[in-house]
Each structure stands twice: as C-alpha cells, then as structure tokens.
Amino acid sequence: MISIKRKSLGDFIGDIIIYTVMTALALVMVIPFVYVIAASFARESEIQSRPLFLWPETPTLAAYNVVFDMSDMGPTVLRALAVSIGITLVGTLVNMFFTTTMAYGLSRKNLVGKGPLLKMVMFTMVFSGGMIPTFLIVRSLGMYDTFAALILPGAISAYNMLIIRNFFLGLPSELEEAASIDGCSDIGIFFKIALPLSMPVLATFSLFYGVGHWNDYMSSLIYIDDQKKYPFTLVLRSLVMQNPTETTEAELPPSDTLKMAVIVIGTIPILCVYPFLQKHFAAGTMVGAVKG
C-alpha cells in the first residue's frame, strides 16, 4: 500500500508564500515588457496620457510603418539589424572556438605549464588593462572602425572558459583512453568525443556569448566611427536618447511609440533563439560549475 504524506500547515503556508513571491517577481519582470509591446502599437497621445497600460485603446501600426519605410528610416534599421546579426553569429563562433579549445587544453593532465597558465587566466578576472590601453592596442593593430574590434578583444571570457574546463574535467577518461588506443589523435578526441558530449554546456554559453554581442553597444560606441557599420544597439541608443519631437498627433514619426517599436524589433531575434536553448541552461551551467 502506498502511503500519501499530507503536508503540514507550516508547509502549506510556506508554499503559499513562495508562490506569491514568485508570482509577484514574474509580474514585475513581465509587465514592463508587455507595456513596451502595447505602447509600440499605441498613439503618441495615449502614451502621454496613460502612465501604464497593457492594451492600446486604438491600435496602430504607424511606428512600424516608419521603422520599415524604405525611403526614410527603413534602410538604417535593416542595415543595423543585419550588422548585429552578423556580429552575433561570427562573434559567437569565434568565442566558442577559442574558449572550448583553451578549456580543453587546460583540462588535460599532461599539459606542460598548466598551473601558471591557469593562474594567468584567473589574474585577468581580477585585473584588466582598462579602456584606454585596450583602445590603443585595438587602434595600433589596425582594427579601429572594423568589425574585428567588436569580436577579437573579447574572444575569450575567463569565467566561461573555466566553467567549460570543469565540464571537460568531468568527462570519463576511459573514453579518451579507448579512442587513443584506436589511433585517434588529440584533435580527433576533442571533436569526436569531447564536443559531442558537451552539447548542453556549449549551447548554454553560446547563448551567453550571443546575447552579449547582441546587447553590446559600448564597444561599437568606442571603436566604430562609420555610421554604416553601426549595429542595432547604436541605432536604438540614438533613438532613445534623442529629444522628443515637437510635432502634432498627425505628424510622423511619433517619438515614444517609435522608440518602443524599435525596442520590440530588437528583442524579437533573441526571443526566437532563447526557447530552443533554455532547456540546456540548468544542465550546462550547473554541471560545469560543480565538477572539478
């Protein structure tokens, strides 16, 4: 006979408190995002008169028509989106290549000088050269006003590399020994055994790197001078920080609704990618964090 354990009054009250707090936190995070979406379809006068709403009284596509108007703002926004997508894809591939190769090398027991190398990596987590020395190096290497300046200076995150290294340390050594006996080289073991077994952690940190590239605007602000190379974040920043337009209701572009529409357009790509990688978060981050 299976006995069903009933919850005590204290457990029941505790569950109510937990669910109440979690619901409140969820609303705090979701409501602003819903408001941004609703405001992007609202009229300028409604945003000025209503401090908060989750559905516009008279929905309109005026802001989106302005954004995608190919005779005015459309080319700038679409070009910026293409630049951001390219930087995100290429930058994430570069990040994961250098991070995984360095993490796998530092996880090998027979690596000569592994201890000093690890100490050097951990040193960079505490101390850095700073913005001005980094800028001087980027300019001296000829990367100023190029997309390489947005990718190569941050090619490896020391924190991410150490977590991936800990994950590699937890892989069964018997698999590598069997592959070595069969004549597989170290590179073959890395690509044929280590990487396929590390998909959860790779997917997790690929998303971390990708979101970082997509949201980064400081690097572009410092290193990019040509406006045609501006990523989407710089275009969004210029719209958000501009002064409100002193126009009538019938005139376009509407200032606040235009900002909301651009924010929604910039959020959609990450929202489309996130659900496919969300299931790997707990497995990838926790396994890499507790082993080693």
C-alpha positions in Angstrom: 0.0 0.0 0.0 1.3 3.4 -1.0 1.0 6.0 1.8 0.4 9.6 0.9 2.1 12.1 3.1 0.0 15.1 3.8 1.5 18.5 4.1 1.6 20.2 7.4 0.1 23.6 8.0 3.6 25.1 8.0 4.4 23.5 4.7 1.2 24.7 3.2 1.8 28.3 4.4 5.3 28.2 3.1 4.1 27.1 -0.4 1.7 30.0 -0.5 4.4 32.4 0.4 6.8 31.0 -2.2 4.2 31.1 -5.0 3.1 34.6 -4.0 6.6 35.9 -4.1 7.4 34.1 -7.4 4.2 35.4 -9.0 5.0 39.0 -7.9 8.5 38.7 -9.2 7.2 37.3 -12.5 4.8 40.2 -12.9 7.4 42.8 -12.1 9.5 41.4 -15.0 6.7 40.7 -17.5 4.5 43.8 -17.1 7.2 46.3 -18.4 7.8 44.1 -21.4 4.1 43.8 -22.2 3.8 47.6 -21.8 6.6 48.2 -24.3 4.8 45.9 -26.8 1.4 47.7 -26.2 3.0 51.1 -26.4 4.6 50.3 -29.7 1.1 49.9 -31.2 -0.4 52.9 -29.4 -0.7 56.6 -30.4 1.6 59.2 -29.1 -1.2 61.0 -27.2 -2.2 57.7 -25.4 1.4 57.2 -24.1 1.5 60.8 -22.8 -1.9 60.5 -21.1 -1.7 56.9 -19.7 1.3 56.1 -17.5 0.7 52.4 -17.8 -1.5 50.2 -20.0 -1.3 46.6 -21.3 -3.5 47.1 -24.4 -3.8 50.3 -26.5 -7.2 51.9 -26.9 -6.7 52.4 -30.7 -4.0 50.1 -32.0 -2.0 51.5 -34.9 1.0 50.4 -37.0 2.2 53.9 -37.5 5.5 53.4 -35.7 6.3 50.1 -37.5 5.5 51.8 -40.8 8.0 54.5 -40.0 10.7 51.9 -39.0 10.3 49.9 -42.2 9.8 52.9 -44.5 12.5 52.2 -47.1 12.6 55.9 -48.1 13.4 57.2 -44.6 14.4 55.1 -41.6 14.0 51.6 -43.1 17.4 51.2 -44.7 19.2 52.3 -41.5 17.3 49.9 -39.2 17.5 47.0 -41.6 21.2 47.5 -42.2 21.8 47.8 -38.4 19.9 44.6 -37.8 22.0 42.8 -40.5 25.2 44.1 -38.9 24.1 43.0 -35.4 23.1 39.5 -36.7 26.4 39.1 -38.5 28.4 40.2 -35.5 26.4 38.0 -33.2 26.8 34.9 -35.4 30.5 35.3 -36.2 31.4 36.6 -32.8 29.7 33.6 -31.1 31.5 31.2 -33.3 34.9 32.9 -32.6 34.1 32.9 -28.8 33.2 29.3 -28.7 36.1 28.2 -30.8 38.8 29.9 -28.7 37.0 29.2 -25.4 36.5 25.5 -25.9 39.9 24.8 -27.4 41.6 26.6 -24.5 39.3 25.0 -21.9 40.0 21.5 -23.3 43.8 22.1 -23.4 43.8 23.3 -19.8 41.8 20.3 -18.7 44.5 17.8 -19.9 46.6 16.4 -17.1 49.7 16.1 -19.3 49.8 19.7 -20.4 53.1 21.3 -19.6 52.8 24.6 -17.7 49.1 24.2 -16.9 49.4 25.7 -13.4 51.0 29.0 -14.5 48.5 29.3 -17.4 45.6 28.9 -15.1 46.9 31.5 -12.7 47.3 33.9 -15.6 43.7 33.3 -16.7 42.5 33.9 -13.1 44.6 37.0 -12.9 42.7 38.6 -15.8 39.4 38.0 -13.9 40.6 40.4 -11.2 42.8 42.9 -13.1 42.4 44.3 -16.6 44.3 46.8 -18.7 41.4 49.3 -18.8 39.5 51.0 -21.5 42.3 53.4 -22.8 45.1 50.8 -23.1 42.6 48.5 -24.9 41.7 51.2 -27.3 45.3 52.0 -28.0 46.0 48.3 -28.7 43.0 48.0 -31.0 44.0 51.1 -32.9 47.6 50.0 -33.2 46.6 46.7 -34.6 44.5 48.4 -37.3 41.2 47.2 -36.1 39.7 50.6 -35.4 36.4 51.1 -37.3 36.3 47.5 -38.2 34.0 44.7 -37.1 37.1 42.8 -35.8 37.3 45.4 -32.9 33.9 44.1 -31.7 34.8 40.5 -31.8 38.5 39.8 -31.2 39.2 41.8 -28.0 36.7 39.7 -26.1 37.2 36.5 -27.9 37.6 34.5 -24.6 35.8 35.0 -21.3 37.9 33.7 -18.5 34.9 32.8 -16.4 33.1 30.9 -19.2 36.4 29.2 -20.1 36.9 27.9 -16.5 33.4 26.5 -16.3 33.7 24.7 -19.6 37.1 23.4 -18.4 35.5 22.0 -15.3 32.9 20.3 -17.5 35.7 18.7 -19.6 37.4 17.5 -16.4 34.3 15.6 -15.6 34.2 13.6 -18.8 35.0 9.9 -18.5 38.7 9.4 -19.1 38.0 5.8 -20.3 36.5 7.2 -23.5 39.6 9.1 -24.3 41.9 6.2 -23.5 39.9 3.9 -25.7 40.0 6.5 -28.5 43.8 6.8 -28.1 44.2 3.1 -28.3 42.2 3.1 -31.6 44.6 5.6 -33.0 42.6 8.8 -32.5 44.6 12.0 -32.2 44.1 14.6 -29.5 42.3 16.8 -32.1 40.1 13.9 -33.1 39.2 13.2 -29.4 38.3 16.8 -29.0 36.0 17.0 -32.0 34.6 13.4 -31.9 34.2 12.8 -28.2 34.6 15.9 -26.0 32.4 18.3 -28.0 29.5 15.9 -28.7 29.3 15.0 -25.0 29.4 18.7 -24.1 26.4 20.0 -26.1 24.4 21.3 -23.0 27.3 23.4 -21.8 28.2 24.5 -25.3 24.6 25.6 -26.1 24.4 27.5 -22.8 27.5 29.5 -23.3 26.8 30.1 -26.9 23.6 31.8 -25.9 25.5 33.8 -23.2 28.0 35.0 -25.8 25.3 35.6 -28.4 23.2 37.8 -26.1 26.3 39.6 -25.0 27.2 40.5 -28.6 23.6 41.4 -29.4 23.2 43.8 -26.4 26.7 45.3 -26.6 26.8 48.9 -27.6 29.8 50.3 -25.7 32.3 48.5 -27.9 30.6 49.9 -31.0 30.4 53.4 -29.4 34.2 53.3 -28.8 35.6 51.5 -31.9 33.1 52.2 -34.7 33.2 55.6 -36.5 31.4 54.8 -39.8 27.6 55.1 -39.3 27.0 52.4 -42.0 28.8 49.9 -39.7 26.6 50.8 -36.7 24.9 47.8 -35.1 21.3 47.8 -34.0 22.1 48.8 -30.4 23.7 52.1 -31.5 20.7 52.9 -33.7 18.4 52.1 -30.8 20.5 54.2 -28.5 20.4 57.2 -30.8 16.6 56.9 -31.0 16.1 56.5 -27.2 18.4 59.4 -26.3 17.1 61.9 -28.9 14.9 64.8 -27.7 11.1 64.3 -28.0 9.8 65.7 -31.3 7.5 68.7 -31.1 5.0 67.5 -33.6 1.3 67.2 -33.8 -0.6 63.9 -33.5 -0.9 63.6 -37.2 2.8 64.1 -37.9 5.3 61.3 -38.1 7.5 59.9 -36.7 5.9 59.7 -33.2 8.7 59.9 -30.7 7.8 57.5 -27.9 5.9 54.9 -30.0 8.9 54.8 -32.4 11.3 54.0 -29.6 9.0 51.2 -28.3 8.7 49.7 -31.8 12.5 49.7 -32.3 12.9 48.1 -28.9 10.4 45.3 -29.8 12.1 44.7 -33.1 15.5 44.4 -31.4 14.2 41.9 -28.9 12.5 39.5 -31.3 15.7 37.7 -32.6 16.8 36.8 -29.0 13.3 35.7 -28.1 13.2 33.4 -31.1 16.5 31.8 -30.2 16.1 31.5 -26.4 13.3 28.8 -26.2 15.4 26.4 -28.2 18.4 26.7 -25.8 16.6 27.3 -22.5 16.4 23.6 -21.6 20.2 23.4 -21.7 20.7 26.2 -19.1 20.4 24.1 -15.9 22.3 21.1 -17.3 25.1 23.2 -18.9 25.8 25.7 -16.2 25.3 23.5 -13.1 27.3 20.6 -14.3 30.2 22.8 -15.3 30.1 24.6 -12.0 30.1 21.7 -9.6 32.7 19.4 -11.2 36.5 19.8 -10.9 
